[in-house]
Amino acid sequence: MASEKQLIERTGRKLPLGRGSGVRVGMGDDAAVLRPKKGVEWVLTTDAFLENVHFLLRVHPPEAVGYKALARATSDLAAMGARPLYFLLNLALPPRCTGKWYDGVLEGMARAARSFGLTLAGGDTTRSTLAAINLTIIGEIERGHAVLRSGARPGDLICVSGTLGEAELGLQLLLRRGPRTKKWKRELLQKHFYPEPRLDLGQWLAKKGRATAMIDTSDGLSTDLRHLCEASGVGAKIWAAEVPKVVLADDVDKLRFDPLQLALDGGDDYELLFTVPKGFERHLPRAIHGVPVTVIGEITRERRILLVDDAGRTRNLPAQGWEPFRK
Amino acid sequence: MASEKQLIERTGRKLPLGRGSGVRVGMGDDAAVLRPKKGVEWVLTTDAFLENVHFLLRVHPPEAVGYKALARATSDLAAMGARPLYFLLNLALPPRCTGKWYDGVLEGMARAARSFGLTLAGGDTTRSTLAAINLTIIGEIERGHAVLRSGARPGDLICVSGTLGEAELGLQLLLRRGPRTKKWKRELLQKHFYPEPRLDLGQWLAKKGRATAMIDTSDGLSTDLRHLCEASGVGAKIWAAEVPKVVLADDVDKLRFDPLQLALDGGDDYELLFTVPKGFERHLPRAIHGVPVTVIGEITRERRILLVDDAGRTRNLPAQGWEPFRK
């Protein structure tokens, strides 16, 4: 079992530290002291990644736990169009998690931090009965450029990045047991283990200034679309045929997953769901910084969220993604 | 059991929100967007307040849980000399804690927020098996004015605010059972339940520019003094007779508490421990903004931490305050 001091030293050795880049005081004091640049606003978010709620010690490799904790939190910055700068790491660990397991977590978190451009500015460590990783992410954006949830207007087109339902499929496969699980390739678990916050796309949209509203699909399309519509005071119509669904391999297909269901209600994808004024779709590349972008519906004045199926029939689309307090 | 949406709504109704005061986007979006003022640095800290580690549901009133969670975290800003501005609230709650208990927590937290000048800028809510309150506090300070742990120099005098050991005494009394507990007055529990971060004193010292190092006594004098000395590369000598110790009432005295032991190793006081150059003590009022300040020792070149007892004998002062991972 490591002491608090040892834990902090290992953390500081492994993670990129922000000395000299706007960080006047980093780890090791009561608080971090940071120097904001001129002309920017600061974008801050906080996120919890908890044992037995968001990950299972027996199922998730420690590298994936460390990577995903930071990726999930940073995705909130992508959804504003902000550039990540610093993070604060608030750890609560049971003694059994302070050794090799934590080294693996740091490995994954360091990879994520480098990939997203984040440096560690401070944090806190305490003991607990279950492992908990709480993160605060600090980013910046030019004044007034942040893309909010609340700007969608009737007639706007609804777009989404990447493919939906991959992370949920990975989770479902991971939780199934038996001989069949061996067959599935590691790549099907990639998006569940190592999601990629769409930072470049988010910043591209914020810079263009034409996205009217944006959110990341952390809870699932049906739930996150509702968040966006409620914040904007509008409704939406989604065309089922247009939703970019995960393609099931033959052996996975036999397990009777419904790709549309996975895409609508599966959480943890961390794609960007955003709206643009009608006509702007012509200026929207099919892929931005390598990430495909698809128009999947339109914003309506009537405050209902509807799904139009392949036969043209319309039905209500209930929010059935992730809700932490659902019974 | 409340839904996530209901929880967020109750939180937003109860806690002071920072709209229009540098908060461009507050609760309800993916992240908060904040506008830094010119000429200031930002001071950020993160702190966890966990069920069964920092509080017990059966022992601590929910108001005290909410108040103390915010007070502890804000004390880190006091220890830098910073002014509190905003906070992010990251909640992990079991369903049984989402009702009346959480209303009590909000009550205490709202009182603390108003008292410290903090407004809520955002947060996150999730379900868990044990209640956890994670806070990120954002403050500001004039460029270069933050008082770090690392500036103490040999010959500097060591000062402390308030009285030490009161919070530990309160905790000990609280954890004892039996008929005797009824006699102790509520006031003995006040400092354990409702500690007061020394914000005015910290800002006074930062403004004067004469404190060479500062830390808050969250872990206890013997441990926090070691943190300060290690960061500064120095040692210290503490005069036992000068340490402002809690005065025991007759009935409490019979329980054989040692006031010096409580003062040296008791945690959770959130007083300020700071150093000033020799000679500056003449300019140091006996009380600053109503908080008494006492000179209790001096910084030494030799990197040992010593205690000089009433008879003039010197012994090592081991760090025996709070260490989360002690066996």
Interface residues (C-beta under 8 A of the other chain):
Chain A: M1 A2 S3 E4 L7 R24 V25 G28 D29 D30 A31 A32 V33 L34 R35 P36 K38 V40 E41 W42 V43 L44 T45 T46 D47 A48 L50 N52 V53 H54 D76 L77 A79 M80 A82 L88 L89 N90 A92 P95 T98 A121 G122 G123 D124 T125 T126 R127 S128 T129 L130 A132 N134 T136 I137 I138 G139 I141 R143 G144 A146 L148 R149 S150 M214 I215 D216 A231 E323 P324 F325 R326 K327
Chain B: M1 A2 S3 E4 L7 R24 V25 G28 D29 D30 A31 A32 V33 L34 R35 P36 K38 V40 E41 W42 V43 L44 T45 T46 D47 A48 L50 N52 V53 H54 D76 L77 A79 M80 A82 L88 L89 N90 A92 P95 T98 A121 G122 G123 D124 T125 T126 R127 S128 T129 L130 A132 N134 T136 I137 I138 G139 I141 R143 A146 L148 R149 S150 M214 I215 D216 A231 E323 P324 F325 R326 K327
